[in-house]
């Protein structure tokens, strides 16, 4: 069994709103996040930066360097909602979720519905085209029992994602995957629903510290950018 977190961000992340106002999304480099994940006891993470596909070659390099599996992914803002793709090597140009699903599956990747019950409405709630549902998000809980029941009914894999944007947020939320420690085995295991969610939430003080750091680090750029909007 592998302890896996399928929703992690780094300093490369380009959030659709925060990037406009020059405010950081993720606070740590990919290497720092991978090392932090390894130190927290995780065996696998997917780097799913906002609107930036993580470099698959860098994922391989970090896997070798830190001894945990690093999956290349993306959290794409599509039609005003977020969708995660893992295991793709190229980011297709698409106009809607149906086109994205087709292109992701052509590349043998996974399509994941992150934070479906996000209070800001950024999650998809129609799951037919998805391979997996994020039943636990580290910033949740956002309807854990309901999402588990829905995943069971629709025969969708259940995964967990910390949605970590800094090192301190790693290790609280993950799922167990019955797979060998390599990307192909992990992706296939999710497709076969061989994952078990582990309920875990990032403590509030750790969440608040991230927001404080983000806004303090971004203040110098944040205010001038706001004046230009």
PEMOCOR-V277465 format. One record per pair of residues at least 24 apart in sequence whose ideal C-beta (glycine too) atoms are under 10 Angstrom apart, sorted by the first residue. I is the first residue (numbers start at 1). J is the second residue. D is the distance in whole Angstrom. If there is no record, write none. Layout:
I;J;D  I;J;D
This chain:
1;43;8  1;175;10  1;176;5  1;177;7  1;178;6  1;179;8  1;194;9  1;195;10  1;196;8  2;42;8  2;43;4  2;44;5  2;68;9  2;69;7  2;174;9  2;175;9  2;176;7  2;177;5  2;178;8  2;179;6  2;180;8  2;181;6  2;185;9  2;186;7  2;189;9  2;195;9  3;37;9  3;40;9  3;41;6  3;42;5  3;43;5  3;44;7  3;45;10  3;68;9  3;160;10  3;171;9  3;174;5  3;175;8  3;176;6  3;177;8  3;198;8  4;37;10  4;42;7  4;43;6  4;44;4  4;45;7  4;46;8  4;68;9  4;69;8  4;71;9  4;159;8  4;160;8  4;161;9  4;174;6  4;175;6  4;176;8  4;177;5  4;179;8  4;181;10  4;186;7  4;189;9  4;190;9  4;195;8  4;198;10  5;33;10  5;37;7  5;40;9  5;42;6  5;43;9  5;44;7  5;45;5  5;46;7  5;47;10  5;48;10  5;71;10  5;138;8  5;159;9  5;160;7  5;161;6  5;162;5  5;163;9  5;164;7  5;169;10  5;170;7  5;171;8  5;172;9  5;173;7  5;174;5  5;175;8  5;200;10  6;44;8  6;45;8  6;46;5  6;47;10  6;48;7  6;71;8  6;73;8  6;84;7  6;86;7  6;110;8  6;112;6  6;114;9  6;132;8  6;134;7  6;157;10  6;159;5  6;160;7  6;161;5  6;162;9  6;163;10  6;173;10  6;174;9  6;175;7  6;177;9  6;186;9  6;190;8  6;195;9  7;45;9  7;46;7  7;47;9  7;48;6  7;73;9  7;75;7  7;82;10  7;84;7  7;86;10  7;112;8  7;114;6  7;115;8  7;134;6  7;136;10  7;137;7  7;138;8  7;159;8  7;160;8  7;161;2  7;162;6  7;163;5  7;164;8  7;173;8  7;174;10  8;33;6  8;34;9  8;36;9  8;37;7  8;42;9  8;45;5  8;46;6  8;47;5  8;48;6  8;49;9  8;54;9  8;70;9  8;71;9  8;73;9  8;75;10  8;138;10  8;161;8  8;162;7  8;163;8  8;164;5  8;165;8  8;169;9  8;170;7  9;33;8  9;47;8  9;48;7  9;49;5  9;50;7  9;52;10  9;75;8  9;162;9  9;163;7  9;164;7  9;165;5  9;166;9  9;169;9  10;34;9  10;47;6  10;48;9  10;49;6  10;52;9  10;54;8  10;164;9  10;165;8  10;166;9  11;49;9  11;165;9  11;166;10  12;47;8  12;49;5  12;50;9  12;52;5  12;53;10  12;54;7  12;55;9  12;58;10  13;47;9  13;48;9  13;49;4  13;50;5  13;51;8  13;52;6  13;54;10  13;74;10  13;75;8  13;165;8  14;49;7  14;50;6  14;51;5  14;52;5  14;77;9  15;49;9  15;50;4  15;51;7  15;52;10  15;75;9  15;77;8  15;82;10  15;165;10  16;50;7  16;51;6  16;76;10  16;77;4  16;80;9  16;82;9  16;122;10  17;50;10  17;77;9  18;50;8  18;214;8  18;218;8  18;222;9  18;225;10  19;50;8  19;51;8  19;52;10  19;225;10  20;225;7  20;226;10  20;228;9  20;229;7  21;218;8  21;221;8  21;222;6  21;223;9  21;224;9  21;225;4  21;226;6  21;228;9  21;229;7  22;218;7  22;220;9  22;221;4  22;222;7  22;223;10  22;224;8  22;225;5  22;226;10  22;228;10  23;214;7  23;215;7  23;217;8  23;218;4  23;219;9  23;221;7  23;222;5  23;225;7  23;226;10  24;165;9  24;166;10  24;213;9  24;214;6  24;215;9  24;217;6  24;218;5  24;221;9  24;222;9  25;49;8  25;50;6  25;51;10  25;52;10  25;165;6  25;214;8  25;218;10  26;50;8  26;164;8  26;165;5  26;166;7  26;210;10  26;214;9  27;164;10  27;165;6  27;166;4  27;167;8  27;168;9  27;169;9  27;210;7  27;213;6  27;214;6  27;217;7  27;218;10  28;164;9  28;165;8  28;166;6  28;167;5  28;168;9  28;169;10  28;170;9  30;54;7  30;55;9  30;58;7  30;59;9  30;61;10  30;62;6  30;70;8  31;58;9  31;61;9  31;62;6  31;65;8  31;66;8  31;70;10  32;166;9  32;167;6  33;62;9  33;66;10  33;70;9  33;164;7  33;165;9  33;166;8  33;167;6  33;169;10  33;170;7  34;58;10  34;59;9  34;61;10  34;62;5  34;63;8  34;65;8  34;66;5  34;67;9  34;68;7  34;69;10  34;70;6  34;170;10  35;62;9  35;65;9  35;66;6  35;68;9  35;167;8  35;170;10  36;66;10  36;164;8  36;166;8  36;167;4  36;168;8  36;169;9  36;170;5  36;171;8  37;62;10  37;66;8  37;68;6  37;69;10  37;70;8  37;162;9  37;164;8  37;167;8  37;170;5  37;171;7  37;174;9  38;62;10  38;65;10  38;66;5  38;67;6  38;68;5  38;70;10  38;170;9  38;171;10  39;66;9  39;68;10  39;167;8  39;170;8  39;171;8  40;68;10  40;162;10  40;164;10  40;167;8  40;168;10  40;169;10  40;170;5  40;171;3  40;172;8  40;174;9  41;68;10  41;170;9  41;171;6  41;174;9  42;68;6  42;69;9  42;162;9  42;170;7  42;171;6  42;174;6  43;67;9  43;68;5  43;69;7  43;174;9  43;176;9  43;177;8  43;179;9  43;181;6  43;186;9  44;68;6  44;69;4  44;70;8  44;71;7  44;174;9  44;175;10  44;177;7  44;179;8  44;181;7  44;182;10  44;183;9  44;186;6  45;69;8  45;70;6  45;71;7  45;73;10  45;161;9  45;162;9  45;164;9  45;170;8  45;174;9  46;70;8  46;71;4  46;72;8  46;73;4  46;74;9  46;75;10  46;84;8  46;85;10  46;86;5  46;87;9  46;110;9  46;112;9  46;159;9  46;161;8  46;183;10  46;186;9  46;187;10  47;71;7  47;72;7  47;73;6  47;74;9  47;75;10  47;86;9  48;72;9  48;73;4  48;74;6  48;75;4  48;76;9  48;82;9  48;83;10  48;84;5  48;85;8  48;86;7  48;112;8  48;114;8  48;161;8  48;163;9  49;73;8  49;74;7  49;75;7  49;76;10  49;165;10  50;74;8  50;75;5  50;76;8  50;77;7  50;82;8  50;165;10  51;75;7  51;76;6  51;77;6  51;78;9  51;82;10  51;91;9  52;76;9  52;91;8  53;85;8  53;88;7  53;89;8  53;90;8  53;91;4  53;92;10  54;86;9  54;88;10  55;89;9  56;87;9  56;88;8  56;89;5  56;90;9  56;183;9  57;89;9  59;183;8  60;183;9  63;181;9  63;182;9  63;183;8  67;181;9  68;181;8  69;177;10  69;179;9  69;180;9  69;181;5  69;182;7  69;183;6  69;185;9  69;186;6  70;183;8  71;109;10  71;110;9  71;183;6  71;186;7  71;187;8  72;109;9  72;183;8  73;109;8  73;110;8  73;112;8  74;104;10  74;109;10  75;112;9  75;114;6  75;115;10  75;122;10  75;161;9  75;163;9  76;100;7  76;104;10  77;122;8  78;124;9  79;124;9  80;121;8  80;122;8  81;113;9  81;114;9  81;115;10  81;116;10  81;118;9  81;121;8  81;122;6  81;123;6  81;124;5  81;125;9  82;112;10  82;113;9  82;114;5  82;115;7  82;116;10  82;118;8  82;122;5  82;123;7  82;124;8  82;134;10  82;163;10  83;111;7  83;112;7  83;113;7  83;114;7  83;122;10  83;123;9  83;124;6  83;129;9  83;130;8  84;109;10  84;110;8  84;111;7  84;112;4  84;113;8  84;114;5  84;115;10  84;130;9  84;132;9  84;134;8  84;159;9  84;161;8  85;109;5  85;110;7  85;111;6  85;112;7  85;131;10  86;110;5  86;111;8  86;112;7  86;131;9  86;132;9  86;159;10  86;183;9  86;186;9  86;187;7  86;190;8  87;111;10  87;131;10  87;183;7  87;184;8  87;186;9  87;187;5  87;188;10  87;190;9  87;191;10  97;124;7  97;126;9  97;129;6  97;130;9  98;129;7  100;129;9  101;128;9  101;129;4  101;130;8  101;131;9  102;129;9  104;129;9  104;131;9  105;129;9  105;131;8  108;184;9  108;187;7  108;188;9  108;191;10  109;187;7  110;157;8  110;159;9  110;186;9  110;187;6  110;188;10  110;190;6  110;191;7  112;156;10  112;157;8  112;159;6  112;161;8  112;190;8  113;147;9  113;151;10  113;156;8  113;159;10  114;159;9  114;161;6  114;163;7  115;139;8  115;140;7  115;142;6  115;143;10  115;147;10  115;161;8  115;163;7  116;142;8  116;143;8  116;146;9  116;147;6  116;150;8  116;151;10  117;141;9  117;142;4  117;143;4  117;144;9  117;146;7  117;147;7  118;142;7  118;163;10  125;150;9  127;151;8  127;153;10  127;154;6  127;156;6  128;154;7  128;156;9  130;154;9  130;156;6  130;157;9  131;156;7  131;157;6  131;159;9  131;187;9  131;190;6  131;191;6  131;193;9  132;156;6  132;157;4  132;158;7  132;159;5  132;161;10  132;175;10  132;190;6  132;191;8  132;193;8  132;195;8  133;157;7  133;158;6  133;159;7  133;197;10  134;158;8  134;159;6  134;160;7  134;161;5  134;163;9  134;173;10  134;175;9  134;197;9  135;159;7  135;160;7  135;161;10  135;175;9  135;195;10  135;197;5  135;199;9  136;160;4  136;161;7  136;162;9  136;163;10  136;172;10  136;173;6  136;174;9  136;175;8  136;197;5  136;198;8  136;199;6  136;200;7  136;201;8  137;161;6  137;162;8  137;163;5  137;173;7  137;201;9  137;202;9  138;162;4  138;163;5  138;164;6  138;165;10  138;169;6  138;170;9  138;171;10  138;172;6  138;173;4  138;174;9  138;200;7  138;201;6  138;202;4  138;203;10  138;206;9  138;207;8  139;163;5  139;164;10  139;165;10  139;169;9  139;173;9  139;201;8  139;202;6  139;204;10  139;207;6  139;210;10  140;173;8  140;199;9  140;200;10  140;201;6  140;202;9  141;199;8  141;200;10  141;201;6  142;201;10  144;197;8  144;199;6  144;201;9  145;199;10  147;197;9  148;197;7  148;199;10  151;193;9  151;197;9  152;193;10  155;193;7  156;190;10  156;193;7  157;189;9  157;190;5  157;191;7  157;192;8  157;193;5  157;194;8  157;195;5  157;197;10  158;190;9  158;193;8  158;195;6  158;196;7  158;197;5  159;190;7  159;195;6  159;196;10  159;197;7  160;195;8  160;196;9  160;197;5  160;198;6  160;199;8  160;200;7  162;200;8  162;201;9  162;202;6  163;202;8  163;207;10  164;202;8  164;206;10  164;210;9  165;202;10  165;207;10  165;210;6  165;211;9  165;213;9  165;214;7  166;206;9  166;209;8  166;210;5  166;213;7  166;214;8  167;210;10  168;202;8  168;203;9  168;205;10  168;206;5  168;207;9  168;209;7  168;210;7  168;213;9  169;202;5  169;203;9  169;206;6  169;207;7  169;209;9  169;210;6  170;202;9  170;206;10  171;200;8  171;202;9  172;198;10  172;200;5  172;201;7  172;202;5  172;203;7  172;206;8  173;197;9  173;198;8  173;199;8  173;200;4  173;201;7  173;202;7  174;198;6  174;200;7  175;199;10  175;200;10
